[in-house]
Amino acid sequence: MTPRIDIGIDGGGTGCRVALSVAGGPVHETRGGAANIVTDPAGAEAAIRLAMTEALAAHGLGLDALAEARICAGLAGARLPGEADRFATRLPFLAYVVDDSVTALEGALEGAEGTLASLGTGSFFISKSGGRVTHVGGWGFRLGDEGSAAWAGRMALSLALRVADGRLPADPLAEALMAACPPHPVLWAREATPGDFAQLVKLVVAHPESAISASVLAAILGALREGVEAVGHAPGAPWVLTGGLGEMLAGRLPEDLREGLRPASGRPLDGALRLARGLP
């Protein structure tokens, strides 16, 4: 009898990872290249295929073994209409494809009900209650990602330009931001990526005496509160705050938001493998 193979996949623009377990045994992980299923589906397929091949090879298996595998892939962009099904048909194996926020929630709460707020370069909010999953945000730097580091960095730089215009009082954070974006923020922003804007949040946090810093941090907390309320999070219920900015904010949360807050139990990759193990 062929042993059961469970495989979890986590993929996004910065890379992909595969976690594979045979017959409930130890988990072997491999890494691959960028796996953006919206902007480069062919490249994503190739990166996942290579990482999958390496994971199988570690167990002396080939791609033919995937006929008996249970596979869950949590991929950035899979929440867009039709993208999950469209990408699933590209893969040379049968897989349950979901948005990476779903696997992130599953990993963070180990399948339990609760809420996940992710504040990294981008942001999203997702909650599971009564078996129903509710998701808001995650629409990217240009159209959304409220409360994210990139969103906050752009806000801070915009306020710094108001100081330069004389519309706001002199501010030490404004000086630091102008110096960090040579030769001028407008020219810098033309080539800046969301990740570049996100890096500016470090300056925001490093200037607690700044009125601009206070305004930006208040806006982030407001977006966080709005996001968790939008997914139906009940006060005091379990929730997890992840992402680089989320980690920076954990100690600054007002007391009511600290209720129910817990560290993430696992990663999105762990959530993908957990979902794969739940497949029949």
Disulfide bonds with the S-S distance in Angstrom:
none
